[in-house]
Amino acid sequence: MKFEQIRQILNAQVLCCEEIMEDEASTEAYASDMMSDVLAFVTDQTVLLTGLVNEQVIRTAAMLDMHCIIIVRGKQPTPGMIQLARQNGIAMLTTGFNLFESCGKLYSSGMREGG
């Protein structure tokens, strides 16, 4: 599945790194607002879904070599988050769906839990 397909499934807006939207995404996703859980349980590159909007999300994703973060509930990340994601080559998207709906839509489209 390509990042662009994920964007379409979630009717998401791309906030940075549009140039990688045609790249292949992982077939796994992980959803959490607790970055300690992400660090503890994610073992492969996955798509991260979260409602947390602070720079720690980007730092966590960068440490795990993730390539896509999806911010849920229509939340808007800070300009600092977007800049940090761009510097790390991490696509950042935002969707109006909540975390549960977003995970369900991706699961129905073939993504599975990463971790």
N, CA and C of each residue as an Amber inpcrd file, in Angstrom:
protein
   345
   0.8490000  -1.1740000   0.0000000   0.0000000   0.0000000   0.0000000
   0.9000000   1.2450000   0.0000000   0.5540000   2.2100000  -0.7890000
   1.3140000   3.4560000  -0.8590000   0.7780000   4.4520000   0.1800000
   1.6440000   5.3820000   0.5680000   1.2130000   6.4190000   1.5140000
   0.0140000   7.1900000   0.9600000  -0.0270000   7.3740000  -0.3440000
  -1.1560000   8.0810000  -0.9620000  -2.4590000   7.3310000  -0.7410000
  -2.4170000   6.0140000  -0.7750000  -3.6250000   5.2270000  -0.5170000
  -4.0900000   5.4260000   0.9300000  -3.1550000   5.4840000   1.8400000
  -3.4990000   5.7370000   3.2400000  -4.1670000   7.1030000   3.3560000
  -3.5980000   8.1030000   2.6740000  -4.1730000   9.4440000   2.6930000
  -5.6160000   9.4170000   2.1950000  -5.8580000   8.6920000   1.1170000
  -7.2020000   8.6150000   0.5510000  -8.1640000   7.8970000   1.4830000
  -7.7320000   6.7820000   2.0590000  -8.5910000   6.0070000   2.9650000
  -9.0460000   6.8640000   4.1400000  -8.1340000   7.6830000   4.6580000
  -8.4330000   8.4970000   5.8400000  -8.8760000   9.9140000   5.4900000
  -9.0060000  10.1910000   4.1950000  -9.3770000  11.5420000   3.7520000
  -8.4990000  12.5670000   4.4800000  -7.2070000  12.2980000   4.4680000
  -6.2520000  13.0760000   5.2560000  -5.6120000  14.1840000   4.4300000
  -5.1280000  15.1650000   5.1370000  -4.3880000  16.2700000   4.5500000
  -2.9040000  16.0200000   4.8000000  -2.0870000  16.1780000   3.7710000
  -0.6400000  16.0180000   3.9040000  -0.0540000  17.3450000   4.3750000
   0.6840000  17.3060000   5.4770000   1.2700000  18.5170000   6.0420000
   2.7300000  18.6960000   5.6680000   3.4190000  17.6020000   5.3690000
   4.8040000  17.7080000   4.9110000   5.2440000  16.4150000   4.2480000
   6.3160000  16.5230000   3.5030000   6.9490000  15.3980000   2.8060000
   6.0320000  14.7710000   1.7510000   5.3550000  15.6240000   1.0020000
   4.4750000  15.1730000  -0.0710000   5.2070000  14.2930000  -1.0760000
   6.5210000  14.5150000  -1.2030000   7.3080000  13.7940000  -2.2010000
   7.3850000  12.2940000  -1.9450000   7.0660000  11.8270000  -0.7520000
   7.1210000  10.3810000  -0.5010000   5.7450000   9.7160000  -0.5550000
   4.7310000  10.4570000  -0.9130000   3.3820000   9.8910000  -0.8920000
   3.1970000   8.7370000  -1.8720000   4.0160000   8.6460000  -2.9140000
   3.9110000   7.5390000  -3.8640000   4.8080000   6.3640000  -3.4740000
   5.5400000   6.5000000  -2.3690000   6.3730000   5.4020000  -1.8740000
   5.5060000   4.3310000  -1.2160000   6.0410000   3.1300000  -1.1530000
   5.3460000   2.0320000  -0.4840000   5.4130000   2.2240000   1.0250000
   4.2880000   2.0440000   1.6700000   4.2020000   2.1320000   3.1270000
   4.3020000   0.7280000   3.7090000   4.5630000   0.6740000   4.9840000
   4.5230000  -0.5910000   5.6920000   3.0930000  -1.1190000   5.6610000
   2.9400000  -2.4030000   5.8120000   1.5940000  -2.9830000   5.8980000
   1.1330000  -3.0380000   7.3460000   1.8860000  -2.3790000   8.2260000
   1.5500000  -2.3830000   9.6440000   1.4140000  -0.9610000  10.1700000
   0.5400000  -0.8130000  11.1470000   0.3510000   0.4780000  11.8070000
   0.3130000   0.2610000  13.3090000   0.6580000   1.2950000  14.0360000
   0.6020000   1.2560000  15.4900000  -0.0650000   2.5320000  15.9420000
  -0.9940000   2.4200000  16.8840000  -1.7490000   3.5720000  17.3580000
  -1.5450000   3.7480000  18.8530000  -1.1090000   4.9450000  19.2400000
  -0.9150000   5.2200000  20.6560000  -0.6750000   6.7020000  20.8690000
  -1.0900000   7.1840000  22.0240000  -0.7460000   8.5330000  22.4570000
   0.4000000   8.4890000  23.4630000   0.8430000   7.2940000  23.7950000
   1.9470000   7.1340000  24.7450000   3.2030000   6.7250000  23.9900000
   4.1310000   7.6510000  23.8590000   5.3360000   7.3730000  23.0920000
   6.2030000   6.3180000  23.7770000   6.0620000   6.1590000  25.0840000
   6.7960000   5.0900000  25.7680000   6.3220000   3.7250000  25.2710000
   5.0290000   3.5730000  25.0000000   4.5180000   2.3200000  24.4370000
   5.0440000   2.1090000  23.0250000   5.0920000   3.1610000  22.2540000
   5.6170000   3.0520000  20.8930000   7.0580000   2.5600000  20.9480000
   7.8620000   3.1700000  21.7950000   9.2610000   2.7560000  21.9260000
   9.3910000   1.3220000  22.4220000   8.4950000   0.9030000  23.2870000
   8.5850000  -0.4300000  23.8830000   8.0900000  -1.5430000  22.9590000
   7.1080000  -1.2470000  22.1180000   6.4440000  -2.3220000  21.3930000
   6.6330000  -2.3330000  19.8860000   7.0510000  -1.2480000  19.2850000
   7.2180000  -1.2220000  17.8310000   8.5980000  -1.7720000  17.4780000
   8.6230000  -2.7630000  16.5890000   9.8870000  -3.3790000  16.2020000
  10.2210000  -3.1570000  14.7350000   9.2520000  -2.8820000  13.9130000
   9.4800000  -2.6460000  12.4880000   8.9490000  -1.2780000  12.1110000
   9.3440000  -0.8310000  10.9250000   8.8120000   0.4340000  10.4340000
   7.3060000   0.3010000  10.2780000   6.5970000   1.1630000  10.9520000
   5.1490000   1.1510000  10.8670000   4.6610000   2.5700000  10.6750000
   3.4060000   2.6690000  10.3380000   2.7280000   3.9550000  10.2920000
   2.2410000   4.2210000  11.7110000   2.4930000   5.4040000  12.2260000
   2.0840000   5.7500000  13.5880000   0.8480000   6.6290000  13.5460000
  -0.1920000   6.2130000  14.2580000  -1.3940000   7.0210000  14.4200000
  -1.4390000   7.5150000  15.8570000  -1.7010000   8.8060000  16.0340000
  -1.7240000   9.3650000  17.3760000  -2.5480000  10.6490000  17.4090000
  -3.0090000  10.9860000  18.5890000  -3.6820000  12.2590000  18.8140000
  -2.7750000  13.2260000  19.5480000  -1.5710000  12.7920000  19.8210000
  -0.6060000  13.6080000  20.5520000   0.0580000  14.5930000  19.5970000
   0.1010000  15.8480000  19.9830000   0.7140000  16.8600000  19.1190000
   1.8230000  17.5900000  19.8700000   2.9720000  16.9340000  19.9240000
   4.1830000  17.5920000  20.4210000   5.3810000  16.9900000  19.7090000
   6.5160000  17.6340000  19.8310000   7.6930000  17.2310000  19.0640000
   8.2230000  15.8620000  19.4680000   7.8490000  15.3670000  20.6460000
   8.2980000  14.0360000  21.0650000   7.7930000  12.9560000  20.1060000
   6.6450000  13.1790000  19.4970000   6.1130000  12.2260000  18.5200000
   7.0930000  12.0740000  17.3550000   7.6040000  13.1940000  16.8660000
   8.5340000  13.1630000  15.7360000   9.8450000  12.4980000  16.1540000
  10.3250000  12.8510000  17.3270000  11.5850000  12.2650000  17.7970000
  11.4690000  10.7440000  17.9580000  10.3340000  10.3030000  18.4730000
  10.0940000   8.8680000  18.6300000  10.0590000   8.1790000  17.2750000
   9.3160000   8.7480000  16.3420000   9.2190000   8.1640000  15.0010000
  10.5830000   8.1160000  14.3160000  11.3650000   9.1610000  14.4880000
  12.6980000   9.2010000  13.8740000  13.5990000   8.1150000  14.4590000
  13.5220000   7.8980000  15.7620000  14.3350000   6.8590000  16.4090000
  14.0130000   5.4730000  15.8630000  12.7520000   5.2650000  15.4930000
  12.3050000   3.9520000  15.0250000  12.2750000   3.8520000  13.5070000
  12.8020000   4.8670000  12.8240000  12.8550000   4.8930000  11.3650000
  11.4740000   4.7700000  10.7330000  10.4800000   5.3740000  11.3660000
   9.1320000   5.4210000  10.8000000   9.0980000   6.4780000   9.7010000
   8.2110000   6.2990000   8.7410000   8.1480000   7.2240000   7.6130000
   6.8400000   7.9860000   7.5170000   5.8960000   7.7060000   8.4200000
   4.5970000   8.3720000   8.3250000   3.9350000   8.4600000   9.6970000
   3.4840000   9.6610000  10.0230000   2.7180000   9.9050000  11.2460000
   1.3720000  10.4690000  10.8350000   0.3180000   9.9060000  11.4030000
  -1.0340000  10.3940000  11.1360000  -1.5980000  10.9420000  12.4350000
  -1.9150000  12.2190000  12.4220000  -2.5160000  12.8820000  13.5780000
  -4.0270000  12.7830000  13.4100000  -4.7140000  12.2800000  14.4180000
  -6.1600000  12.0400000  14.3350000  -6.9640000  13.1500000  15.0080000
  -8.2820000  13.0230000  14.9060000  -9.2520000  13.9420000  15.5200000
  -9.1370000  15.3740000  14.9990000  -8.5750000  15.5390000  13.8110000
  -8.4760000  16.8600000  13.2130000  -7.5080000  17.7910000  13.9190000
  -6.7010000  17.2430000  14.7950000  -5.7280000  18.0800000  15.5010000
  -4.6760000  18.5810000  14.5190000  -4.1690000  19.7540000  14.8140000
  -3.1450000  20.3560000  13.9670000  -1.8290000  20.4200000  14.7290000
  -0.7810000  19.8280000  14.1670000   0.5150000  19.8820000  14.8260000
   1.0820000  21.3030000  14.7890000   2.0170000  21.5490000  15.6670000
   2.6590000  22.8600000  15.7240000   3.5800000  23.0270000  14.5160000
   3.8910000  24.2560000  14.1570000   4.8630000  24.4700000  13.0770000
   6.2060000  23.7930000  13.3810000   6.6080000  23.7560000  14.6430000
   7.8500000  23.0880000  15.0200000   7.8110000  21.5990000  14.7350000
   6.6600000  20.9810000  14.9640000   6.5050000  19.5550000  14.6560000
   6.6420000  19.3110000  13.1630000   5.9900000  20.1480000  12.3760000
   6.0300000  19.9760000  10.9270000   7.4570000  20.1620000  10.4110000
   8.1400000  21.1590000  10.9270000   9.5150000  21.4100000  10.5090000
  10.4160000  20.2260000  10.8820000  10.2640000  19.7020000  12.0930000
  11.0720000  18.5660000  12.5390000  10.7650000  17.3170000  11.7050000
   9.4970000  17.0970000  11.3770000   9.1270000  15.9560000  10.5280000
   9.7620000  16.1090000   9.1480000   9.7090000  17.3000000   8.5960000
  10.3130000  17.5560000   7.2840000  11.8220000  17.2840000   7.3280000
  12.4820000  17.7480000   8.3710000  13.9300000  17.5390000   8.5030000
  14.2810000  16.0520000   8.5750000  13.3700000  15.2560000   9.1240000
  13.6090000  13.8190000   9.2790000  13.0050000  12.9880000   8.1530000
  12.3900000  13.6450000   7.1600000  11.7980000  12.9240000   6.0330000
  10.6100000  12.0710000   6.4160000   9.8660000  12.5210000   7.4200000
   8.6930000  11.7820000   7.8960000   7.4360000  12.4890000   7.4110000
   6.6390000  11.7960000   6.6150000   5.3850000  12.3740000   6.1470000
   4.4540000  12.5570000   7.3370000   3.7960000  13.7020000   7.3880000
   2.8450000  13.9610000   8.4580000   1.4920000  14.2790000   7.8250000
   0.4840000  13.5390000   8.2830000  -0.8720000  13.7220000   7.7870000
  -1.7870000  14.0190000   8.9550000  -2.9020000  14.6560000   8.6710000
  -3.9240000  14.8560000   9.6940000  -5.2750000  14.4390000   9.1210000
  -6.0660000  13.7750000   9.9610000  -7.3870000  13.3190000   9.5450000
  -8.4210000  13.7210000  10.5900000  -9.6430000  13.9250000  10.1420000
 -10.7270000  14.2610000  11.0510000 -11.2790000  13.0590000  11.7980000
 -10.9500000  11.8620000  11.3350000 -11.4310000  10.6600000  12.0150000
 -10.7370000  10.5060000  13.3710000 -11.4450000   9.8900000  14.3190000
 -10.7950000   9.6270000  15.6040000  -9.8780000   8.4140000  15.4740000
  -9.1830000   8.0980000  16.5390000  -8.1920000   7.0230000  16.4960000
  -8.8340000   5.6780000  16.1730000  -9.9540000   5.3880000  16.7840000
 -10.6450000   4.1230000  16.5640000 -11.0870000   3.9840000  15.1120000
 -11.7340000   5.0200000  14.5850000 -12.1970000   4.9820000  13.1910000
 -11.0270000   4.8590000  12.2180000  -9.9710000   5.5980000  12.4760000
  -8.8030000   5.5670000  11.5930000  -8.2030000   4.1670000  11.5400000
  -8.0350000   3.5520000  12.7050000  -7.4960000   2.1930000  12.7520000
  -8.4230000   1.2190000  12.0320000  -9.7140000   1.3550000  12.2420000
 -10.6800000   0.4720000  11.5950000 -10.6450000   0.5830000  10.0860000
 -10.5550000   1.8010000   9.5780000 -10.4990000   2.0100000   8.1330000
  -9.2260000   1.4040000   7.5470000  -8.1080000   1.5850000   8.2210000
  -6.8550000   1.0170000   7.7200000  -6.8710000  -0.5120000   7.8130000
  -7.4170000  -1.0450000   8.8970000  -7.5070000  -2.4880000   9.0720000
  -8.3720000  -3.0820000   7.9600000  -9.4940000  -2.4440000   7.6660000
 -10.3820000  -2.9220000   6.6110000  -9.7210000  -2.8920000   5.2350000
  -8.7010000  -2.0680000   5.1200000  -7.9840000  -1.9360000   3.8410000
  -6.7460000  -2.8220000   3.7690000  -6.5090000  -3.6310000   4.7980000
  -5.4120000  -4.5910000   4.7610000  -4.2490000  -4.3310000   5.6810000
  -4.2310000  -3.2080000   6.3760000  -3.1340000  -2.9570000   7.3250000
  -3.3710000  -3.7850000   8.5810000  -2.2920000  -4.1020000   9.2550000
  -2.3680000  -4.8650000  10.4920000  -1.5870000  -4.1630000  11.5810000
  -1.7340000  -4.6460000  12.8140000  -1.0480000  -4.0430000  13.9490000
   0.4480000  -4.2680000  13.8190000   1.1780000  -3.2000000  14.0060000
   2.6350000  -3.3130000  14.0320000   3.1030000  -3.3220000  15.4650000
   4.1560000  -3.9880000  15.7000000   4.6680000  -4.0030000  17.0700000
   5.4070000  -5.2560000  17.3540000
